[in-house]
């Protein structure tokens, strides 16, 4: 979905209430939004472009603090700003808002409400509420095209499966049809609600055709589906490699299969082959080494058979760069598309620094050109859309890192008192470094699902990591933005505010010189406390490594790979999963290589000095420094205190000595801002 067309049909009645004319006469608008329609990126962008700022009403104390500091003081000083207060409840519940806000909104007739039932009266609102709000464009288009009569819940699910997710059980008549549907479902990256997956499984099972397929595993879980394909790929190859006399070219193997279902899949069908190449290119499937590459050389199957590591890496690197050029995001793409692009770019970066030292000059040029292009495009996107991200919903997955605790709290409330969740923040782990770490992951009895989230800018530990444990934007803890010492306090407060008792949640941060094994032993001691249900863990090894790197990204990757091979992260995940925890692994920020452009002599005028960012409390001082460093960015205080003013180095540059290399963070490069968001759990 593109956000360039903000006036999609379902958006029109909402955005019509936020015209520029209204902005000139109304300071305050209150919206009852029980279906979280004002968390969709196009709606948020459209409202902001019309001069309004959205603030959700979730907590009385936090809201009053933001309201008084960011709006009431501005109005009292005679300045204009337009506030939209959003209550995630029905209009009948607006009485929970502060009286002065209600009085103001009612006086100006700016008490509004929007709901799915009003926008889509023919479809069951309960079912629609399960959708990612980004899918409402497709719902609206299908609704206009087919003009359905009023539907119940199952009829609505069938309508959405056919017209939004292109999954029509009537069209699935053969094993190849089913395989193609599963590939389309998982490769698209669309978030299909659980009830729709369950409905599709029920409809498929009711035909009696798919009794041997493990649908309950491979339809809802992308990771399980990819493992299913990985198991069947070498079986398919052996079935295809028949010698002229009718015998097998190689002795068939006996396979120990984890998944039930047909052994032989039609990978060579035209509708399936179109996905296979990209699955291997993107690293979603791993080429098998059970067969000789010489048997498939020159055929389409060669992409899935391991050959020379160097040649395979070079070939895959080139294909990924081509895919990025032909199918990359633009400044008008949505945050989902940029998250997927970040994952693909991470694979490119990881491969670039695994290529042989005598890598061809054209491959270096390919990389440098692609790097420049993606950073420029990402900066343009950040400039337009970043300010909207913190207003988007944290369901079905968090968009920004500070939403992760709210996502976890939702999981706790939905699973009940037996739920145990752990958050592992690997400080400084960039997406490309996760791509390196993942290569060293041993086979385990847990399932990982890989996504991405956006860090806070400036991408500093004290800003972005602190926001994770506070569960709030940095604005709400402005007095501690120069330290991480209050993280544990933030973490406990967040969970106590949601009804947990002290002792239900634990926190552990790896010390600067603390050995990994000692740290894991210390964590296990906390996990074994009788009441422990929620764990917050900071792994500091990568960030400590980062600040000691002087050899660039290649040296950073070598250090990260060595750390992954030592296995401490896998032992930590084992310890958590063995104790019944669902785990989220993420990072507070990434990092990127930069070349020095000179070191500003800011002295005491900068509150914080980094290699990719300097922070000032005075706008004039920041502007004076910026003038001496062309291309540096005076970043707006989005989600930050008004006096926390970041000056960010240009993409791939750093505030260090001219021409020197460093790996650092603090800025808005894609490698710094988009970080891994990985869920780890035992298979169902």
N, C-alpha and C positions, 0 to 999 in steps of 0.2 A: 504494500500500500504506500502510495506517495502522499505526503502532506502538502504538496504544492497546490492541490485543489481543496481549499478549506471550506468551500460552500457545497459539499455533497448534500444530497437531498435530505438526509436525516439531520444534518447539522443546521440546516437553514432556520427552522423555528427557534433554535437555541441562540445562534449567533445574531439573529434579528433583534434580540433583546439587549444586545451590547453594541449598538451603533455608536459612531463617533458623536452624533448629536446628543445621545444620552450621556456619554462620558463627560460632556461639557457642563451638565447640570446636576449630575448625581454622583456624590462622593461614595456612597455606600449602597451595595446591593446584597441582599441575603437570598441565597438559593437553597431550597430543599432538594436534595439530589440523592434519593435513596438508592438509585441504580448506578451511581458513580459515573454518570455520563460526562461530567466535567473532569474526568481523569483521562479522556481520550486525547491523544497528542494533537490532532487537528483542531479539536475544540479549544484546548488550552492555548495553542498557538494563535488561533483566531481571536480569542478573548484578549490575549496579551497585545496582539497587534492593534487592537482597538483602544488601547490605553488603560486597560484594567489589570489589576493584580489579584490573583486568586490566593486565598488563605483558607485552609480547611479548619473547621471547628471540631477538634477532637478531644482537647483537654482544656478545661477552664483556665488553669493557671498559665499554661504555655500560650494559649491564645491571647489572654489578657496582656501578657508580657509583649508579644509581637504587636498586638494592636496599639498599645500605648507607645511603644518605641518607634514603630515604623509608620504609623498613620496618624494617631492622635497628635503627636508632637509636630508632625508636618503640617497638619491642618491648623493647629494653634499658632504656627508661625506664618500663617497666611498663604501657604503653598497648596497646590492642588495635587491630589493623587486619588485614583479611583480604586476602591477596594471591593472585591467580591468575596463575601464570607459564605463558604459552602458547608452545609450541614448534611452529613451522610444519613439522612433520615427523611421520613415523610413530612409533608407540610404540617400535619397535625402535631408534629413533635417540635416545632420551632420554638415552643415556649421554653425549651431548655437553654436557649441563647440568652446572653445578658440583656436586661431590660432596655438599656440605653441603645443597643444596636437595633432591637426590634422596633423601638419607638421611632428611630431615625429612618429605618427602611419603610415602615408603614406610612410615615408622613410623606415620603417621596414616592410612594407606591412602587417600591422596588423590592417587594417580597415575592419571589418567583419560585416556581417548582417545575421540574421536568421528570419524566419517567418513561421507561420502555413501553409500558402499557399504553401511554398516550401516543407515542411515536409509531408503534407497531401494534395496533389494536387487534390484528388478525392472528398474531403469534403469541404463544404462551410466554408471559413475561418471566416466569421462573426459569424457564429453559434459556431464554435470551440472556438472563443475568449471569449465566455461567460462561458466556463467551468473553474472550479478550475483546475489549472495546474497539480495537482496531479492525475487527471483522464486521462491524456494523455497516460499513460501506457496502460490502458484498450482500449483507442481509437486505439493505435498502434497495439495491439494484434488483435483486431477485423478487422482492416484495412488489416493486413497481411493474416488473415484467409479467409476473404470474397472477398478481392480485388475488391471493388465496382467500377463501372463506375462513371464518374463525376456526382455529385449530386447537386441539388438546395438546398435552405435553408430548406424547409419542409422535403425533403427526408433525409437530413443530420440529422435533429432533430429526425426523426423516427429511423434512424440508431443508434443514440446515446441512445435513450430511450430503444431500444431492447438490445443493446450490451454492454452498459456501466452501465446503471441503472437497467437493467433487468425488464423494464416496457413495456410490449408488449400489446397494446390494443386488438390485435387479440386474445390473450389468456385469456382475461377477459370477460367471458360469463355469470357469475352468481354473485349474491350478495356476495357469499363467495370468489369468485375469486377477486372481487374488494376489499373486506376487507383485503384479504391476500396481495394484491399489495400495498395497503395503509400502512399496517403494515411494509412490507419490505422497502418501500420508507422512512418511518420515523424512523424506528429502526436502519437502516444502518448508519445513521449519515451523509450520502453523501449530498453534496450541489448540488441540482438540479437547474439549471438556470431557471429564470422566464419564458422564452420563451418556454422551454421544458415542464414545467408544463402546460402552456396555450395550447400548442399543444396537450398534452395528454387529457386535459379536452375537447377540441374541438372534438377529435376523439371519446371519450367516449360519449359525448352528441349526436354526429351525428348518433349513433346507435339507439337512442330513448329509450334505456333501463334504463337510470340512471337519469330520469327527477326529481325524488324526492330526490336524494342525494345532499347534499350541497357541491358539489365538489369544487366550487370556494373558500370555506372557509377551508375545511379539507384536500385538496390535497397540497396546497403550505405551509400551516401553521401547524407545528408540534403541537404547543400549542392548536390550535383549534381542531385538530384531536384527541388529548388526552382528551380534554373536551368532545368531541362527544362520545368517548368510555366510559368515566366516567359516562355520563348520561345513556347510554344503558346497562351498566353492571348490575345494580340492577334489571332492567326489565328482562334481560336474566335469572337471578337467580330465580326470581319469576315464570317465565315460566317453569323452570326445577323442581321446588320444588312442586311436585304434590303428594298428599297422595294416599294410596292404593285404596281408594274409588273413586278416580278421582277428588277430590276437592283440592283446594289449602291448603297447610299446614298453611299458614298465609294469612290474609286478604290482597288482592291486594291494592296497593297504586295508587293514581293518581299522575302522574309525570308532573311537569311543565318543558317542554323541551325547551332548548334554540335553538337547531338545528333541522331543518327539516330532513326528511329522514325516513327510516324504523325504527320502534321502536325495532324490534327484530333482533339482529345480531347473527351469528353462531359462538359464542365464543368457542363452543365445537367441531368444526371441527378440524381434526388433523393438518391441515396446519395453523390454527389460534392459537390453543392451545399452539403451540410451542413458540409463542411470549408472551402469557398472563402471564405466571409465571414470566418471566424476567421484564415485564412492572411493575408488583407490587413489585418485589424484588428491582429494581432500583429506586423505588419511583416515577416512571412516572405516575402510577395510584395509587389511595388511596383506601384501602379496605373499602367497604361500611359498615355502621352500621345500615342499614335499616332492616337487617335480623339477626336472631339469629345464632351465629356461630355453635350451636349444630346441626342445620339442614344440615350443609355441612361438619361437622367434618369427617376426613378420606377420603374425596374426593379431586380431583384436584382443585375444586372450593374454598376450604378453604383459599387459599392464598389471595383471594379477598374479604374476609368477616372478619370484625374486631372481635377480641376476647379480651382476657386479654392483656392490653397494654404491660405489662412486657414480657409475653410469646411471643407475636407477634414481639416485638423488638428483642428478643433473637433469634428467628427463622430467622428473616430477616437478622440479623447480620451474622449469620452462613452461610446463602445462599450467601450473598454478598462476604464474604471471599472466599468461594469456587469458585465463578465466577471469582474473581480476580486471583486466582491461576490457574484456567483452561483456562481463556481467557484474561489474562493480557498482557500488552505491553512488549516489550523487548528493549534492547539497539539499535536495528536496526529499530524499529517502527518509523513512521513519527509523526509530531507534532499533527496531528488530533487524532491519537490513544492515545497519552499521555494526551491530553485534555479530552478525554472521560474517560480515566482511573482516572484522577484527580477528575472528577465528581463522579465516583463510590467510590473512596477512601474517598471522603468527606462524603458520606453517611455512610460509615463504621465508620469513626471517630465520626460523630455526634451520631450514634447509640451506639458506645462503651461507651460514657460518659452519655448516658441516661439509660443504663442498671442498674439494682438494685445494691446497694452497696455490696451485697454478691454474686456478679457475680462469676460464676464457674471459677476455676483456669484454666480449659482447654480453656475457652473463652478468658481469659487474655493471655494465651500462643498463641492462634490463632492470636490475635491482634498483639502481640509483634513480632511474627514471620513474619506476613504479612507486618508489618511496616518496619522491617529491610530489607525485600526483596524488597519492592517497592522503598525505599530510595537508596539502592545499585544499583538497575537497573536504576533508574532515574539519579543518579550521572554519571553512565557510559554513558547514553544517552546525558546528558548535556555536558560531556567532549568532545564528538564527534560532536554533532550537534548544540549546542547552538549558536556558532559563525555564523551559517548560517541564523538564524531566522530573523535578522534585514534586510536581503536582500530579504526576501519573500514578496509577494504582500499583500497589505492591503485589497484587494478585493478577494472574496465577503465579507470576514470579516477580521478584523485585526488579525495578528498573535501576535504582541507585543503591549504593551500598548501605546508606543509613536506614533503608527500608527492610534490611535483612532481619533484624529482631522482630519487626511487626509480622513479617512472613512466618517466622518461627512461632510467634505467639498464636497466629492463626492455626498453625499445625497442631500446637498443643491443645487449643480449644476444641479442634475437630476430632482429635484422637482421644482426649480425656485424660484422666489422672495418671494413666500408665505411660503416657508419652515421655520419651527421653530424647532430647535434642542437644547437639553440640555444634558450636560454631568454631571453626579453625581458621584463623586469619594468618595467612603466610605473608608477613610484612614484605611488601615490595615485589611480589611475584607477578611479573608481566605475563601476558598471554603467550608470547613466544617462548618464555622460560617454562611455562606449564607444558607447552608442546614438547620441550626437551625432557621434562620430568616424566611426562606420561609414557615416553618411549622406554623408560626404565621400570615401569610399573609391572611387578610380577603378577601372575594370574592369581586372583583372589576369589573368595566366595562372596564378594559384594559387587553390587551393580553401581556404576557411576553414570550419571547423566550430566552432560557438559553444556553450560550456558554462559552468559556474560552479564556483567553489571557495570554501571558507570560510577567512577570515583568522584569525589568532590574536588573542585578546582579552587585554589591551587592544590595540586596533588602532593601534599605534604602529609607525613604521618600524623602530626598533631592535629591536622584538620580532618583528613578523611578517615583515619583509623578511629579517632575519637568519636566521629559521627556514627560509626558502626556500633560501638558499644553504648552510646547514648540513645540510639534510635531516633535521632533528631538531626536536622540541618545544623551546621556550625553556628548559625546565628544565636542559637539557644545556649551555647556555652562559650560565648565570646571571651569571657575573662580567663579561660584556661587554654586558649588556642596556641599558646607557646609551650605546652607541655602535654604529656600523656599520663601524668600521675593520677588524674581523676577517672581514668577509664573503669577501674574496678567499681568505684562509687556509682558511676553512670549505669553500669551493667546491673548492679543490684537494685538501683532505683527503678530501672525500666521494668524488671520482673516483679518487684514488690507492687508497683502501680497496677499490675495486672493480676494481682491476687495471690502471688506466690509468697511463701514465707522466707525469711532470711534463713539460709542454709539449703534451700531448694536449688539455688543457683550458685555456681562456683566460677572463679576466674583465675587464670594462670598466664603469666607473661614470661617468656624465656629471658633470662638475664643475659647481659652482654657477653659474658665469658662462660655461660652455663653450657656444659656438655649436653648434646642431644639426649643421650641415654639417661642422664641424671634428671633432665627436664621431664622426660616421659615418665620416669618413676615418680616424680613429684606430682605430675598430673594424675597418675593412677591412684595415688593416695587420696586425692580430692574426689575422684570419680567413685571411689569405694565408700565414701561417706554415706550413711544410710539414706539420707533424704535427698541426695543429689539427683536432680532431674534435668537441669540445664547447665551446660558447660560453655564458657567462653575462653578460648585458648589463642594465644599469640605466639607463633613460631617466628623467631627473629633471625634465623641463620641467613636467609637470602638478603635481607636488608643490611646486615652486618657485612656480608660479602660484597654487596653493592658499593658500600662506601670505602672499600679497600681496593676496588678495581681501577687499574690505570691502563689496561690494554684494550679497552673497548668491548663491544658486544661479544666478539669471539672469545675473549677471556672470561667474560661473565657466563657465557653458555658452558664453557669447559668446567667452571667451578660449580655451576648448578647441576650439571650432569654427574659430577663426582659425588655431590651431596645426595642426589637421587639414588645413585648406585649403593650408597651406604645404607639406605633403607629406613632411615629414622621416620620419615613421613608415613611409610607403609606400616611400620610398627605402631605408630600413634593411631592410625585409622583402624588397625586391627584391634587395638586396646579399646577403642570407643565402640566399634561394631560388636565386639564380643560381649560388651556390657549392655547391649541392647539399645545403643544410641543411633538415631538417624543423624547424619553428619552433613553440614554445609561447609565446604572449603571455599575460601575466597581470598582476596587481597585488598589492601587499602589503596593501593596505587601500583602502577607498573613503573617502567623506566625506559629510557631511550638513550642512544649514543648521541652526544653533541660535540661540536667542535668550538673551541673558544673564540669569542669575539671581543675579548677584553674584560677586565674585572673592574666594575664601577667602584670608585672611592666614596662609598656611602657613609662610612663611619657610623656614628650613632643615629643617623637620620633614618636608617632602615631598622625596623623591628625584628626582621628575620632575613638572613642572607643565605641563599642557596645557590647551587650551580645553574639551576634552571629558573629560579624565581627569586625576587626580592620583595619584601612586604613593607609597606610604609603606612603611617597613620595620617599623613598629610598629602593631599592630592597635588599640591604645587611642587613639593619635593619629588614626588614620583614623576611628574611631567618633566621636570628639569633633567632627571636622570634618563628618562625615556628618550629625550631629544638627542642624546649622545649615542644612542644605540638603535640605529634604524631597523625597523621591523619588529622591535619589541612591542609587546601588547599590554596596554593598560586595561587589565581585566576588570569588568564591572563586578560589584560586590553582590553577586547572586548567592543568596542563602547565607551570606556572611554579614558580620557587623559592618556598619557604614564606614568605620574608621580602619577596616582591615583591607588595605589597598594593595593588590598584587601587581607587580610588573613582571611579565613573563617573557623569557627569551624567545626569539623566533624559532620555528621548527628546526630541529637538528642543530641548534646553536646553544652555547652555554656562556654564562658570565664567569669565564675563567680566562687565563692567559691566551692571547691570540694564537690560534693554530693548535692548541693542545686538545687532546681527546679525553672524554670522560663518559661514564654512564651515570645518569642522574635522573631526577624526577622533580616535579613541582609545576610542570607546564601542561599544555593542552594537546600534545601529540597523541595519536590514537593508542600508542603503546603505553602511555602513562594513564590515560583516562579510562579505557575499557579493560576491565580485569576479569579473571575467571570467576564463575559462580558454578560450583560443582556440588551435586548432591550424591551422597554415598549411603547405601543401605543394603541390608540383606535382601536377596531375591524373595519375592512374595511366595 
